[in-house]
Amino acid sequence: QVQLVESGGGSVQAGGSLKLSCAASGYIFSLCGMAWYRQVPGKERELVSSISSRGTTNYADSVKGRFTISKDNAKKTLYLQMNSLKTEDTAVYYCLVCNKWGQGTQVTVSS
């Protein structure tokens, strides 16, 4: 059974850091394209960062230099390291692995 479990969200002050994880099961994980999205109420879900099966990464301009996407194929886990967080990073963050969504994890950044 294909399953994704996200963790690592929480509340942090501006300038702080969080690391999100997305653990997968039931996948040939190493062959999957993966990404992190985020969504705030009333807005569309937006792409934050992606990583291809070969490890090619892309970032939204708003997070370049602050966020880092990575994956561990052996652990079947996708990560998003978020540094220098800003209040505008507050959102529900979702992982996407092989076209399946995680359940979402809330990130709240306060000033």
N, C-alpha and C positions, 0 to 999 in steps of 0.2 A: 504494500500500500504506500502510495506516494504521500509524503508528509513534510511540512516545513514548520519549524518552531523558532520563533524569533525571541530574542532576549536582549537586555542591556539598556533599554530605555530608562528614562527617569527625569528628575529635575536637577538642574544645574544652574549656577550663575553664569552670566555672560563672561566669556573668556575661558571658561572651563572646558572639560573634555568628557566625552562618552565614547564607548565602543559598543556597537551593535553587532549581534551575531545572528545568523540564520542557519540552523542545523537541518540538514536534509536527510531523508531516508527514502529508500525505494527508488533512487535515481542512479543512472550512470552519471554520477555527478560531474566527472571530469569532462564530459562531452557537452555540458550545458552552457549556454549563454546565461548570464546572471546580471542582476541590476538591483539598485536601491531606488525607490521612489518615495516621495513624501506628499502629504495632503493636509491642507488646513480646511476647516469648515467653509463651505461656500465656494471653494476653488477646485479646479481640476487637479488630479494627481499629476505631479511633475517628476520628471526624471532627475535624479541627483547624480548618479554615477552608474557606469556599467563596466563589466569585465567579460571578455570573450573567453571561449574555451581555451584559447592559446595564451590568455593573460593580457591581451590588449585592453587598456583602460581608457575611459572617457569620463569627463566631469562637467557638470553644469558650471557656467562661469561664476555663479554665485558662491560656489564652494571650492573652486580651484585654489590649491595651496593650503587649504584648511582640512579637507577631508581626504581620506585614503581608503580605497576599496581593495580588498584582497580576498584570497580564498585558500583553503587548505583542502586539497583533494582527498588526502588520506582521512581527514576528519569529516569530510563532506560538509564543510561549514564555510559560509560566506560571511565576511566581516565588513564593517564600515567604521573606521576610526575617525572621530570627529573632534577636531581641536579648534581652539579660538572660537568657540560657539557664540553666536549672536542671537538676540531675541527673535530675529526673523527666521531663525532655523527651527523655531517651535512648530511642530507638526506631528502627525502620525506617520511613522516610517514603515514602509512595506518592502520586503524583499520579493524578488521575482526570479524564479529558477525554473528553467525549462518551461516557461509560460505558465507556471503555477505561482499564485500569490501566497505569501505568508499572512499571518493573522493581523499583523501590524503591531507596532510598539510606540507608545507616546514618548516624545521628547519635548520637554518644556525648559526653555531658557529664560531666566528672569534677569532683569537689570539690577 
